[in-house]
Structure formats: C-alpha cells, structure tokens
Amino acid sequence: MIDFRGNEILIVNGLQKELDCPVIRANQTAPIPSYPYVSYTLITPISANNGTWGNYNDAVDRIPVTQTWSFTVQSNDMTESMTMAIKACNWFQHVGRTYLEDNNLIVQQIGDITSRDSLLTIGYEYRNGFDVVFWLLDEVKSTIESIGTIDEVVLNNDTIN
C-alpha cells in the first residue's frame, strides 16, 4: 500500500527547507499562515500507469502508479509569488528530484507555472502554481505462491537444461 503520509512528509519537509516558508495542505480548517506560504493538494491519489502487478521474490506484489499533486504559492506581492513558484519548480526539477528519487518517489512530470490569483473580499492574493506527477509503486503483500522454476525439460528424448 502507498504510504501517503510518508510521501507527504518527504515532499513537504524538502520543499519547506528549500523555500524557508510554510508548506501546508490546502482545503482544511486551520489558521492561515503569514505570507508567503505554499499550499498543496493531492489531486489524484492513484492513477493507472499502464502497468501490471508484478510478483517478486520478497512476497510483495507491486504495480506502477502515478500521483498528481498541485502546489500554489500565496503572497500579497506578485513578484514574490512568481519568484517562489519558480524556486519551488526548480527544486522539483533539480535538487528535489534527487532527494525524492533517493526515497523511491520519482518526479515524472512538472506542469507549467500558471497564475492562480484570487480577489479576496479584503484584498488581492497573488497565487502562482504548478502540478507535479509522481511515479511510484503501489505494494500489497503477495497472496500468490511461487511455483518455483523449471530446471529441466525433456523434448523428444533430448534433455534441455
């Protein structure tokens, strides 16, 4: 099974360290941090990745899947929002890619940075963001027993090893 919480901690801690600002889950009831901050949403928890389940010798079956996450930088300053979005995107493209790959989370695709500005009742919030598609393996304990290997075949009285 995918470790959603473990992946979330991995991504958030790395990005927060790079940007030196809060990185919080969107769509929750919680105090809003001071600007600037990054919010994220796990848009697609599991998407088929044109693979099939593989049975491995460690008794764990695996299938490749993807997840799509959306990241948005919020600020009360347009330049700050754009600059931090670019810095976050660069992290996923470069240093963060290695950091995540070392922890079995592959950055498969990064979308364009787009404006996601919002007019609030009390002011204007500058928002710039992008989506990231991660490639990973979903895992379940295997229920398939191994039938072993074929060591020898006899065909027309000839033995083939």
DRENFI-489138 format. One record per residue (C-alpha): x, y, z; residue number from 1. Coordinates in pm, whole numbers. Layout:
BEGIN
pt X->X&Y->Y&Z->Z&k->NUM
...
//
This chain:
BEGIN
pt X->0&Y->0&Z->0&k->1
pt X->120&Y->350&Z->-76&k->2
pt X->247&Y->538&Z->228&k->3
pt X->55&Y->863&Z->164&k->4
pt X->159&Y->1021&Z->492&k->5
pt X->524&Y->924&Z->448&k->6
pt X->531&Y->1073&Z->96&k->7
pt X->359&Y->1387&Z->221&k->8
pt X->618&Y->1434&Z->496&k->9
pt X->901&Y->1372&Z->250&k->10
pt X->775&Y->1627&Z->-4&k->11
pt X->670&Y->1893&Z->247&k->12
pt X->990&Y->1878&Z->453&k->13
pt X->1211&Y->1904&Z->145&k->14
pt X->1017&Y->2188&Z->-15&k->15
pt X->980&Y->2378&Z->313&k->16
pt X->1357&Y->2359&Z->371&k->17
pt X->1424&Y->2487&Z->18&k->18
pt X->1176&Y->2778&Z->32&k->19
pt X->1212&Y->2868&Z->401&k->20
pt X->838&Y->2924&Z->434&k->21
pt X->539&Y->2718&Z->549&k->22
pt X->415&Y->2444&Z->316&k->23
pt X->62&Y->2344&Z->418&k->24
pt X->-213&Y->2116&Z->296&k->25
pt X->-494&Y->2309&Z->126&k->26
pt X->-864&Y->2262&Z->192&k->27
pt X->-851&Y->2218&Z->567&k->28
pt X->-974&Y->2407&Z->867&k->29
pt X->-663&Y->2565&Z->1012&k->30
pt X->-516&Y->2909&Z->1071&k->31
pt X->-375&Y->3072&Z->756&k->32
pt X->-2&Y->3137&Z->788&k->33
pt X->161&Y->3469&Z->713&k->34
pt X->266&Y->3539&Z->355&k->35
pt X->438&Y->3390&Z->173&k->36
pt X->336&Y->3025&Z->202&k->37
pt X->280&Y->2727&Z->-22&k->38
pt X->-34&Y->2517&Z->-23&k->39
pt X->-64&Y->2175&Z->-182&k->40
pt X->-338&Y->1934&Z->-278&k->41
pt X->-311&Y->1570&Z->-373&k->42
pt X->-534&Y->1590&Z->-683&k->43
pt X->-507&Y->1229&Z->-798&k->44
pt X->-409&Y->979&Z->-526&k->45
pt X->-370&Y->687&Z->-769&k->46
pt X->-377&Y->686&Z->-1146&k->47
pt X->-307&Y->381&Z->-1360&k->48
pt X->35&Y->393&Z->-1520&k->49
pt X->-21&Y->129&Z->-1791&k->50
pt X->147&Y->-139&Z->-1585&k->51
pt X->51&Y->-472&Z->-1433&k->52
pt X->106&Y->-625&Z->-1095&k->53
pt X->445&Y->-790&Z->-1061&k->54
pt X->509&Y->-1080&Z->-826&k->55
pt X->851&Y->-1051&Z->-658&k->56
pt X->1060&Y->-1291&Z->-450&k->57
pt X->1015&Y->-1076&Z->-137&k->58
pt X->644&Y->-1173&Z->-119&k->59
pt X->535&Y->-820&Z->-214&k->60
pt X->343&Y->-754&Z->-534&k->61
pt X->393&Y->-415&Z->-698&k->62
pt X->228&Y->-209&Z->-970&k->63
pt X->348&Y->124&Z->-1110&k->64
pt X->109&Y->414&Z->-1047&k->65
pt X->121&Y->792&Z->-1060&k->66
pt X->1&Y->1063&Z->-825&k->67
pt X->-70&Y->1423&Z->-921&k->68
pt X->-5&Y->1697&Z->-667&k->69
pt X->-81&Y->2067&Z->-710&k->70
pt X->139&Y->2334&Z->-548&k->71
pt X->42&Y->2701&Z->-515&k->72
pt X->249&Y->2986&Z->-371&k->73
pt X->36&Y->3253&Z->-198&k->74
pt X->162&Y->3604&Z->-131&k->75
pt X->45&Y->3964&Z->-109&k->76
pt X->325&Y->4053&Z->-354&k->77
pt X->309&Y->3946&Z->-720&k->78
pt X->686&Y->3924&Z->-771&k->79
pt X->736&Y->3722&Z->-453&k->80
pt X->466&Y->3475&Z->-557&k->81
pt X->615&Y->3423&Z->-903&k->82
pt X->973&Y->3404&Z->-775&k->83
pt X->889&Y->3145&Z->-510&k->84
pt X->685&Y->2939&Z->-756&k->85
pt X->985&Y->2929&Z->-990&k->86
pt X->1214&Y->2835&Z->-700&k->87
pt X->975&Y->2554&Z->-596&k->88
pt X->950&Y->2428&Z->-954&k->89
pt X->1330&Y->2435&Z->-988&k->90
pt X->1358&Y->2231&Z->-668&k->91
pt X->1137&Y->1958&Z->-814&k->92
pt X->1336&Y->1967&Z->-1139&k->93
pt X->1682&Y->1955&Z->-982&k->94
pt X->1784&Y->1903&Z->-618&k->95
pt X->1444&Y->1781&Z->-501&k->96
pt X->1429&Y->1529&Z->-783&k->97
pt X->1739&Y->1353&Z->-646&k->98
pt X->1618&Y->1382&Z->-285&k->99
pt X->1282&Y->1227&Z->-375&k->100
pt X->1430&Y->957&Z->-600&k->101
pt X->1660&Y->853&Z->-314&k->102
pt X->1335&Y->787&Z->-125&k->103
pt X->1159&Y->595&Z->-407&k->104
pt X->942&Y->880&Z->-528&k->105
pt X->1009&Y->970&Z->-890&k->106
pt X->922&Y->1311&Z->-1038&k->107
pt X->771&Y->1207&Z->-1371&k->108
pt X->634&Y->1537&Z->-1499&k->109
pt X->613&Y->1901&Z->-1392&k->110
pt X->347&Y->2127&Z->-1538&k->111
pt X->371&Y->2492&Z->-1634&k->112
pt X->367&Y->2761&Z->-1369&k->113
pt X->40&Y->2947&Z->-1407&k->114
pt X->-134&Y->3236&Z->-1237&k->115
pt X->-397&Y->3129&Z->-983&k->116
pt X->-467&Y->3478&Z->-847&k->117
pt X->-771&Y->3540&Z->-631&k->118
pt X->-960&Y->3856&Z->-543&k->119
pt X->-1047&Y->3838&Z->-175&k->120
pt X->-1313&Y->4048&Z->-10&k->121
pt X->-1041&Y->4241&Z->170&k->122
pt X->-767&Y->4248&Z->-92&k->123
pt X->-586&Y->4070&Z->-367&k->124
pt X->-392&Y->3748&Z->-315&k->125
pt X->-124&Y->3663&Z->-568&k->126
pt X->-109&Y->3294&Z->-641&k->127
pt X->121&Y->3109&Z->-881&k->128
pt X->140&Y->2735&Z->-904&k->129
pt X->205&Y->2417&Z->-1094&k->130
pt X->128&Y->2046&Z->-1082&k->131
pt X->372&Y->1760&Z->-1033&k->132
pt X->314&Y->1400&Z->-1139&k->133
pt X->500&Y->1147&Z->-926&k->134
pt X->573&Y->788&Z->-1032&k->135
pt X->579&Y->527&Z->-759&k->136
pt X->495&Y->166&Z->-683&k->137
pt X->179&Y->55&Z->-507&k->138
pt X->252&Y->-253&Z->-298&k->139
pt X->50&Y->-532&Z->-141&k->140
pt X->155&Y->-849&Z->36&k->141
pt X->152&Y->-1127&Z->-218&k->142
pt X->-109&Y->-1399&Z->-190&k->143
pt X->31&Y->-1588&Z->-487&k->144
pt X->252&Y->-1883&Z->-405&k->145
pt X->560&Y->-1927&Z->-615&k->146
pt X->554&Y->-2241&Z->-829&k->147
pt X->930&Y->-2250&Z->-845&k->148
pt X->1146&Y->-2272&Z->-1153&k->149
pt X->1180&Y->-2527&Z->-1430&k->150
pt X->1528&Y->-2674&Z->-1415&k->151
pt X->1499&Y->-2926&Z->-1697&k->152
pt X->1279&Y->-3002&Z->-1996&k->153
pt X->1271&Y->-3330&Z->-2189&k->154
pt X->1165&Y->-3283&Z->-2551&k->155
pt X->1177&Y->-3574&Z->-2799&k->156
pt X->1411&Y->-3766&Z->-2564&k->157
pt X->1650&Y->-3468&Z->-2550&k->158
pt X->1711&Y->-3308&Z->-2212&k->159
pt X->1735&Y->-2930&Z->-2214&k->160
pt X->1877&Y->-2752&Z->-1909&k->161
//
